[in-house]
């Protein structure tokens, strides 16, 4: 597991951060993503990018694994970070942080609000993390006027 985590921190996370920086600068995310991992050769960097695309962290690209090849063929248009990628970077709330915020709010709430927040916490804990993530992401997207 630690190898997976260190790989994530050394390879995937720099690509996500680079994509975010490109997004803010109005530049092509793809070039920045690949440049963010100079310790990787071209094939490995495409494999890492493919894992982010197939894992639902970035959009605007497609991955094709051709028979007999060890590296993916990636077609791309405008590469951008999507909900799961933003959550992974800490840019958007995760279910665990949302639950923690609710627990904090319950501790600070007055007697009238505490039962309502407690019911909300119980409901949030009663759904899967995937469902809660989708709900949070849709709320943030619509609040920010994003599609």
C-alpha positions, 0 to 999 in steps of 0.5 A, spaced: 500 500 500 505 504 501 508 503 494 501 505 491 501 511 496 508 514 494 507 512 487 500 516 487 504 522 490 510 522 486 506 521 479 499 522 479 498 528 484 503 532 480 499 531 474 493 533 477 496 539 480 499 541 473 492 540 470 489 545 475 495 550 474 494 550 467 486 551 468 488 557 472 493 560 467 488 558 461 493 553 458 493 546 455 493 542 461 496 536 457 503 539 456 503 541 463 501 534 466 506 531 462 512 536 464 510 535 471 513 528 472 520 529 468 522 523 472 518 518 468 519 516 461 514 517 455 511 511 456 510 511 463 507 518 463 502 516 458 500 510 463 500 514 469 495 519 465 491 513 462 490 511 469 487 518 471 483 518 465 480 511 466 479 513 474 475 518 472 480 524 475 480 528 468 476 528 462 477 530 455 481 525 453 480 517 451 484 511 452 485 506 447 490 499 449 492 496 442 493 489 442 501 488 443 503 494 446 504 496 453 503 503 453 496 506 451 494 511 445 491 517 448 486 521 444 485 528 447 481 535 446 481 539 452 483 536 458 480 538 464 480 536 472 473 533 474 469 532 480 473 526 483 480 529 481 478 536 485 476 531 491 483 528 490 487 534 490 483 537 496 479 542 492 472 539 493 470 536 500 470 529 501 465 525 504 470 524 510 471 532 511 463 533 510 462 528 515 467 532 520 464 539 518 457 536 520 460 533 527 463 540 528 457 544 527 453 539 531 458 541 537 457 548 536 450 548 535 444 551 539 439 546 542 434 548 536 439 546 531 443 540 534 437 535 532 436 537 525 444 537 524 444 530 527 439 527 523 443 530 517 449 527 519 445 520 520 442 521 513 449 522 510 452 516 514 447 512 511 449 513 504 455 510 500 461 515 500 460 515 492 453 517 493 455 522 498 461 525 493 456 525 487 451 529 491 456 534 494 459 535 487 453 536 484 451 541 489 458 545 488 457 545 481 450 548 481 452 553 486 458 555 482 454 555 475 458 550 472 455 545 468 
